[in-house]
Amino acid sequence: MVVAFLTKSGGFLGPIASLLGLIMNGIYEFFHLFGIQNIALSIIVFTFITKMLMIPLTIKQQRFTKLSSRMNPELQKIQAKYKGKKDEDSLRRQQAETQAVYRKYGASPTSGCLPMLITLPIMFALYAVINRIPAYVTNVKAMYDTIATQLATIPGFENVLVEISKGLPVNAADLSNTNKIIDVLAKFGTDQWSLLETKLPQMAAMLSQIVPDILKVNNFFGLNITNVPGLGFPNILIPIIAMALQFFQGKQMTDQTSSKDNQSSAAMKSMNIMMPIMSGVFCITLPIGVGLYMIASSVFTIIQQALINKYLDKVDVDELIEKNVEKAAKKKSKKSSSTTASLQELAKKQTKSINNPVIEKKRDSENINSMNQNDTSNDKSEPHNPTSISEIANLLKNRNVEKGDK
């Protein structure tokens, strides 16, 4: 069971990160049963599992992309037709024609965006978990907790941590409890642990027992995943591999979704250049563990995309359109039936009292009493406003009787 620590991610990503943290903790404990204690291995397996969970969204998005290759030329013709026209009538007709194209293909303007909108929070939550491993993995947290508890008893330890943690957003006021201290210690690389032992000799005995275990847990082929790679060798290999895989991943996507639209192709090519560069920058400035996640994610995505491409190559676009149109028609029919049922239910509630003689008789009696009171009131009083069908019927009936008497 994972206890709620202050080091966990908060905000709207908190619940997602907590769920993913349970998965990460489960993976680590599973390997721990076999004597394997390694965060890097857990991150790799964790990445594969979370990516597998998102496969349905990925397939849905790729189907829409394949459909867009047939639909986009028609949408672009409509945009060209009304280019520069800003009057209300033109905008209304452009919207109507655009919606007609989407109906023709059984698609929705949000079909391509929805999977991405769902995926993005998951990706940010994944980063939060990987960047705060001790907050989500119980056994790892226990290692840091022992050191943090001892540190908190040493006067002036805050200034030492701030000095050692240069480059990290840390100040003495933040180190108010052990959870805050663990936030700092979790980002310590090999050099920071050595400095801590030098600056606080009274901690040397404890550090010599626990730090080797922490370094072993964070080891990945000789690299400490809590270290920032920088430009030195061999750490620089992580950003280089991440960039190369990101570039190959983008090229793979472009080859699958290639179209005759020069504007879209140019935008895709620009993105395929920018994304690898951004990945490289992130990997250089963030801990190796984040870069390892990016590499594992790209490897799995490349394999996944290759399998999806084979599947989509067998999918006929015309059949896909036909299925989408049928699905949209069923959805519309179901929605229409639901609306009709709601209206019928409302009508039944409104006319229920008319069909019930007991309620009708009671209301008629109340209406007669009300009319008698109105008759005895002065002429300046406000007229009675009927509020039900039975009251209106009684008023009309009384008026007819009065006309007959006259």
Legacy VTK file of the C-alpha trace (Angstrom):
# vtk DataFile Version 3.0
C-alpha trace
ASCII
DATASET POLYDATA
POINTS 406 float
0.000 0.000 0.000
1.348 3.447 -0.975
0.944 6.096 1.712
-0.017 9.623 0.601
3.233 11.595 0.838
3.631 15.328 0.340
6.105 14.560 -2.419
3.332 13.278 -4.690
2.162 15.334 -7.633
-0.849 17.535 -6.906
-3.415 19.432 -8.966
-5.629 17.815 -11.559
-2.810 15.389 -12.444
-2.695 14.078 -8.873
-5.297 11.268 -9.229
-3.801 10.095 -12.553
-0.272 10.164 -11.123
-1.430 8.248 -8.047
-2.957 5.513 -10.230
0.179 5.267 -12.342
2.239 5.318 -9.147
0.397 2.224 -7.943
1.391 0.491 -11.191
5.013 1.547 -10.759
5.050 0.398 -7.140
3.520 -2.950 -8.141
6.157 -3.487 -10.842
9.005 -2.678 -8.457
7.650 -4.995 -5.747
7.154 -7.775 -8.312
10.828 -7.665 -9.325
11.790 -7.301 -5.659
10.288 -10.750 -5.035
13.024 -12.153 -7.309
15.788 -10.124 -5.661
15.852 -7.494 -8.419
15.782 -3.921 -7.109
16.205 -1.538 -10.032
14.252 1.603 -10.852
15.523 1.723 -14.453
14.092 -1.720 -15.209
10.834 -0.735 -13.507
10.625 2.426 -15.629
11.065 0.424 -18.848
8.366 -2.118 -17.928
6.186 0.686 -16.577
6.456 2.534 -19.905
5.486 -0.545 -21.914
2.457 -1.248 -19.725
1.147 2.318 -19.861
1.676 2.486 -23.615
-0.218 -0.762 -24.042
-3.118 0.686 -22.063
-3.272 3.557 -24.548
-3.283 1.351 -27.668
-7.075 1.730 -28.252
-6.722 5.520 -28.281
-3.742 5.273 -30.627
-5.629 3.060 -33.096
-8.609 5.414 -33.012
-6.377 8.377 -33.754
-4.607 6.556 -36.600
-7.951 5.600 -38.163
-8.999 9.227 -38.138
-5.667 10.196 -39.714
-6.226 7.670 -42.519
-9.752 9.000 -42.988
-8.455 12.571 -43.056
-6.331 11.796 -46.124
-9.600 11.399 -48.054
-11.542 14.116 -46.255
-9.000 16.966 -46.077
-9.022 17.862 -49.813
-12.772 18.535 -49.642
-12.386 20.603 -46.480
-9.591 22.609 -48.071
-11.785 23.348 -51.107
-14.439 24.768 -48.800
-11.821 26.892 -47.012
-10.552 28.197 -50.363
-14.111 28.900 -51.535
-14.861 31.162 -48.559
-11.366 32.577 -48.108
-11.522 36.237 -47.122
-15.314 36.203 -46.639
-16.136 37.302 -43.114
-19.819 38.187 -43.420
-22.300 36.246 -41.322
-24.018 34.543 -44.261
-20.714 33.251 -45.705
-19.531 32.000 -42.330
-22.837 30.200 -41.793
-22.693 28.546 -45.222
-19.041 27.566 -44.723
-19.895 25.943 -41.407
-22.876 24.112 -42.951
-20.793 22.781 -45.848
-18.000 21.732 -43.489
-20.440 19.845 -41.285
-21.894 18.195 -44.397
-18.421 16.847 -45.283
-17.965 15.436 -41.770
-21.411 13.808 -41.978
-20.507 12.359 -45.361
-17.540 10.549 -43.816
-19.237 9.822 -40.483
-16.578 11.783 -38.637
-16.482 14.569 -36.078
-14.183 17.621 -35.908
-13.085 16.438 -32.455
-12.357 12.834 -33.512
-8.651 13.466 -34.027
-8.204 15.743 -31.003
-9.985 13.672 -28.358
-7.388 10.848 -28.144
-4.625 13.443 -27.857
-6.498 15.367 -25.146
-6.802 12.136 -23.166
-3.199 11.081 -23.808
-1.519 14.357 -22.800
-2.567 14.327 -19.108
-1.413 10.717 -18.894
1.971 11.645 -20.353
2.434 14.534 -17.895
1.394 12.274 -15.019
3.933 9.670 -16.194
6.673 12.285 -16.029
5.533 13.298 -12.518
5.825 9.688 -11.311
9.228 9.102 -12.888
10.569 12.405 -11.569
9.386 11.592 -8.019
10.026 7.878 -7.650
10.360 7.861 -3.809
6.869 9.352 -3.493
5.277 6.400 -5.284
7.561 3.407 -4.640
7.356 2.400 -0.986
10.648 0.471 -0.735
12.647 3.240 -2.384
11.043 5.883 -0.194
12.076 3.915 2.912
15.778 4.249 1.954
15.575 8.025 1.626
13.369 8.349 4.700
16.046 6.914 6.969
18.578 9.501 5.775
16.060 12.386 5.840
15.012 11.609 9.413
18.623 11.647 10.603
19.386 14.842 8.654
16.483 16.685 10.278
18.146 16.270 13.716
21.345 18.059 12.650
21.376 21.860 13.214
22.057 23.828 10.037
21.541 20.884 7.688
19.267 23.080 5.523
22.125 25.358 4.461
24.278 22.339 3.616
21.575 20.855 1.356
21.027 24.198 -0.369
24.768 24.522 -1.000
25.067 20.974 -2.354
21.911 21.297 -4.461
23.164 24.114 -6.702
21.134 24.181 -9.877
18.049 22.832 -8.119
15.207 25.120 -6.973
15.844 24.586 -3.249
15.874 26.987 -0.313
16.206 26.401 3.421
12.604 27.390 4.143
11.339 24.487 1.979
13.048 21.856 4.124
10.381 21.913 6.836
9.791 18.141 7.064
11.236 14.837 5.917
9.068 14.713 2.800
10.556 17.982 1.564
14.028 16.714 2.352
13.358 13.534 0.345
12.358 15.703 -2.638
15.898 17.069 -2.625
17.695 13.815 -1.873
15.837 11.991 -4.648
17.540 14.280 -7.183
21.027 13.699 -5.795
23.568 12.195 -8.138
26.834 10.492 -7.222
28.701 13.787 -6.667
26.046 15.224 -4.345
26.136 12.153 -2.071
29.915 12.461 -1.789
29.635 16.156 -0.903
26.971 15.440 1.717
29.254 12.925 3.417
32.098 15.459 3.370
30.023 18.379 4.660
28.319 16.368 7.413
30.843 13.841 8.772
28.379 12.783 11.495
26.280 11.269 8.696
29.171 9.294 7.200
28.408 5.990 8.915
24.772 5.952 7.867
25.463 7.181 4.344
28.103 4.494 3.805
25.464 1.846 4.549
22.451 3.236 2.643
23.844 5.249 -0.297
25.379 2.181 -2.056
21.914 0.588 -2.055
20.386 3.784 -3.457
23.030 3.962 -6.185
22.431 0.299 -7.024
18.695 0.858 -7.308
19.280 3.847 -9.610
21.931 2.165 -11.749
21.437 1.545 -15.473
24.448 -0.029 -17.205
26.806 2.042 -15.088
24.764 5.240 -15.368
23.027 6.802 -12.382
19.494 7.666 -13.573
19.282 10.545 -11.072
22.277 12.286 -12.692
21.743 14.995 -15.311
23.546 13.787 -18.494
25.075 17.074 -19.602
27.472 16.827 -22.545
29.961 14.371 -21.072
30.516 10.808 -22.229
28.894 8.286 -21.744
25.873 10.173 -20.367
25.493 12.078 -23.640
24.507 8.802 -25.306
21.060 9.028 -23.660
20.068 12.315 -25.393
21.590 11.143 -28.705
19.673 7.855 -28.674
16.476 9.659 -27.655
16.834 12.116 -30.547
17.563 9.394 -33.093
14.578 7.297 -32.036
12.295 10.348 -32.000
13.380 11.209 -35.540
12.773 7.650 -36.770
9.389 7.624 -35.027
8.350 10.854 -36.765
9.522 9.604 -40.170
7.570 6.392 -39.658
4.436 8.399 -38.918
4.978 10.665 -41.943
5.384 7.711 -44.319
2.111 6.214 -43.102
0.082 9.436 -43.287
1.673 10.937 -46.398
-0.759 12.883 -48.569
-0.802 15.207 -51.563
-1.377 18.194 -49.314
1.908 20.105 -49.545
1.004 22.400 -46.667
0.295 19.515 -44.280
3.403 17.643 -45.453
5.582 20.692 -44.823
4.138 21.126 -41.327
4.732 17.450 -40.575
8.344 17.628 -41.775
8.990 20.713 -39.632
7.577 18.928 -36.608
9.750 15.887 -37.320
12.796 18.142 -37.058
11.690 20.148 -34.009
10.462 17.238 -31.868
13.786 15.308 -31.856
15.664 18.510 -31.021
13.284 19.243 -28.141
13.669 15.662 -26.903
17.451 16.045 -26.966
17.306 19.311 -24.986
15.006 17.759 -22.381
17.264 14.719 -22.019
20.375 16.856 -21.561
18.849 19.067 -18.860
16.694 16.494 -17.005
17.740 13.356 -15.064
18.777 10.291 -17.056
15.666 8.511 -15.793
13.486 10.862 -17.865
15.644 10.223 -20.925
15.381 6.493 -20.307
11.601 6.843 -20.267
11.690 8.737 -23.591
13.858 6.037 -25.156
11.644 3.208 -23.892
8.554 5.101 -25.050
9.984 5.626 -28.545
11.050 1.985 -28.882
7.605 0.758 -27.934
5.894 3.359 -30.143
7.985 2.347 -33.166
7.089 -1.335 -32.679
3.464 -0.456 -32.009
3.264 1.829 -35.051
4.724 -0.849 -37.316
2.008 -3.282 -36.218
-0.718 -0.638 -36.558
0.543 0.295 -40.028
0.229 -3.339 -41.149
-3.295 -3.410 -39.764
-4.297 -0.105 -41.388
-2.792 -1.133 -44.742
-5.397 -3.891 -44.846
-8.231 -1.499 -43.969
-10.102 -0.187 -47.018
-10.862 3.530 -46.666
-14.281 3.127 -48.317
-15.217 0.400 -45.830
-13.956 2.578 -42.992
-16.122 5.461 -44.217
-19.151 3.178 -44.541
-18.708 1.885 -40.984
-18.267 5.415 -39.650
-21.436 6.592 -41.391
-23.410 3.633 -39.993
-22.053 4.253 -36.500
-22.883 7.963 -36.722
-26.413 7.165 -37.954
-27.004 4.731 -35.078
-25.672 7.273 -32.593
-27.934 9.972 -34.027
-30.947 7.622 -34.012
-30.253 6.623 -30.421
-29.951 10.254 -29.392
-33.189 11.115 -31.225
-35.014 8.205 -29.560
-33.740 9.315 -26.174
-34.983 12.866 -26.810
-38.401 11.595 -27.967
-38.679 9.376 -24.903
-37.865 12.321 -22.654
-40.554 14.442 -24.305
-43.093 11.635 -23.997
-42.249 11.188 -20.325
-42.688 14.923 -19.779
-46.060 14.835 -21.556
-47.178 11.925 -19.382
-46.280 13.826 -16.227
-48.146 16.910 -17.440
-51.316 14.971 -18.333
-51.205 12.509 -15.454
-53.515 14.613 -13.296
-56.150 14.818 -16.081
-56.370 11.037 -16.312
-56.624 10.693 -12.522
-60.265 11.395 -11.458
-59.368 11.771 -7.780
-56.783 14.472 -8.481
-59.080 16.092 -11.024
-62.013 16.187 -8.589
-59.807 17.654 -5.878
-58.473 20.340 -8.210
-61.976 21.141 -9.477
-63.113 21.667 -5.884
-60.129 23.915 -5.238
-60.827 25.858 -8.435
-64.512 26.413 -7.473
-63.474 27.696 -4.064
-60.879 29.923 -5.657
-63.423 31.332 -8.142
-65.929 31.969 -5.356
-63.288 33.914 -3.479
-62.501 35.925 -6.599
-66.195 36.735 -7.073
-66.474 38.135 -3.536
-63.336 40.250 -3.889
-63.455 43.884 -5.000
-63.000 44.945 -8.628
-59.479 46.235 -8.001
-58.164 42.825 -7.084
-55.919 41.022 -9.565
-57.597 38.413 -11.843
-56.986 34.742 -11.114
-54.371 33.123 -13.368
-55.065 29.449 -14.051
-51.998 27.263 -13.545
-53.158 23.851 -14.800
-55.032 22.285 -17.692
-58.007 21.391 -15.473
-58.338 25.002 -14.261
-58.409 26.308 -17.833
-61.061 23.725 -18.737
-63.234 24.733 -15.783
-62.981 28.421 -16.629
-64.025 27.800 -20.218
-66.888 25.620 -19.012
-68.154 28.303 -16.611
-67.955 30.973 -19.295
-70.006 28.853 -21.687
-72.642 28.334 -18.961
-72.731 32.075 -18.319
-73.182 32.804 -22.018
-75.995 30.238 -22.186
-77.744 31.871 -19.215
-77.543 35.218 -20.908
LINES 1 407
406 0 1 2 3 4 5 6 7 8 9 10 11 12 13 14 15 16 17 18 19 20 21 22 23 24 25 26 27 28 29 30 31 32 33 34 35 36 37 38 39 40 41 42 43 44 45 46 47 48 49 50 51 52 53 54 55 56 57 58 59 60 61 62 63 64 65 66 67 68 69 70 71 72 73 74 75 76 77 78 79 80 81 82 83 84 85 86 87 88 89 90 91 92 93 94 95 96 97 98 99 100 101 102 103 104 105 106 107 108 109 110 111 112 113 114 115 116 117 118 119 120 121 122 123 124 125 126 127 128 129 130 131 132 133 134 135 136 137 138 139 140 141 142 143 144 145 146 147 148 149 150 151 152 153 154 155 156 157 158 159 160 161 162 163 164 165 166 167 168 169 170 171 172 173 174 175 176 177 178 179 180 181 182 183 184 185 186 187 188 189 190 191 192 193 194 195 196 197 198 199 200 201 202 203 204 205 206 207 208 209 210 211 212 213 214 215 216 217 218 219 220 221 222 223 224 225 226 227 228 229 230 231 232 233 234 235 236 237 238 239 240 241 242 243 244 245 246 247 248 249 250 251 252 253 254 255 256 257 258 259 260 261 262 263 264 265 266 267 268 269 270 271 272 273 274 275 276 277 278 279 280 281 282 283 284 285 286 287 288 289 290 291 292 293 294 295 296 297 298 299 300 301 302 303 304 305 306 307 308 309 310 311 312 313 314 315 316 317 318 319 320 321 322 323 324 325 326 327 328 329 330 331 332 333 334 335 336 337 338 339 340 341 342 343 344 345 346 347 348 349 350 351 352 353 354 355 356 357 358 359 360 361 362 363 364 365 366 367 368 369 370 371 372 373 374 375 376 377 378 379 380 381 382 383 384 385 386 387 388 389 390 391 392 393 394 395 396 397 398 399 400 401 402 403 404 405
